[in-house]
Amino acid sequence: MNILRGGIEFETSEPSAATVDDGHEFTLLDNPLTSENPLKITIKIPDANGFQPDVTSVRYKGMGVGVLKRLQYREESNDILAHFEINQSFAPLIR
């Protein structure tokens, strides 16, 4: 009945995850692709075609794990820096 009155449903793929009691509070993030304390990385790219800040996501196995936050043109080297925020739980995958 809550879904008719409005609400948010949480789901986990972890079968052994603990249940929570009614009234438990969760922190909702502005962007579901990043964590509260994201890993910030910068990558040099030759052009920004197809990239859009706060829209372009970083994906791993089809799942969003981060987002492009900012593009920065560097005139002296004629390249672009792409600044990303990655969910901290996926930091071990970054090389």
N, C-alpha and C positions, 0 to 999 in steps of 0.2 A: 504494500500500500504506500510506502514511503516514496517510491518512484513517481507516483501520481502527484504527490505533494511537492516533489523536488528533492533532490539528494544526489549524492555521489556514491558510486559503488566501487569497491576495491576488489581486485582479483590478484591471486598469486599462482604461479605455476609450481610452487614449492609445496609438495604434499604434506610435509611435516611442519609447515608454518603454524605458529601458535595463533589461536583465535584471540580477538580482543573483545572487551566488554563494551556494552552500550555506553556512550558518553566519552569514549577514548578520543583524544584529539590528535589529528594529523596536521602537519604543515603542508600546505599546498604551495607549489612553486609557480612563478610566473610562466616559466617555460618547462614543460614536462621532460624536455630532452637533457636538461642540465641538473646538476645537484646543487645543494646549498653552498658547497665549497668546491666549485668546479676546477678541474685541471685546465689551465690556460696554455694553449700552444699556438705558435705562429708558423705558417708555412709560406715560403716564397713561391708565387705562381706567375706564369708568363702573361696571362690575361684573366679577366674576371667574367668572361662570357658564361652565363648560366648560374652565376653565384649571386645570392641576394641575402644580405644580413638579416638575421632573425627568421629566415625562411629556409635557407639551405641547411639541411641536416646532415650529420655524420651518422652513417649506418654501419652496423656490424651484424652480419647474418640476418639482414632484413629488419633489424630493430634500431630505432633511433637512440643513439648514445651521446649525441652532442649537437651543437648548432654553431653556424658561422655567426660571429658577433659583429665583425667590422672588417672593411676592406680599406687598405691604405696604399695609395700610389706613391712610389718613390721615383722622383724625376731623375735623380743622379744615376740610378741604375736601370731606369725604364722597366721596372717590374712592380709587382703588387704583393703586398703582404696580406695574407688572409689570417685573421685572428679568430680562433675557435675556442669554445668552452666545451669540455668533455666531462661527462658524469664521472665522478671520482672512482666509482666502482669499476670502471673500465680502464683505468690508468695502466694496469699491467699489460694491456694490449698495445700500448703506444711504444713505438720503437723509433 
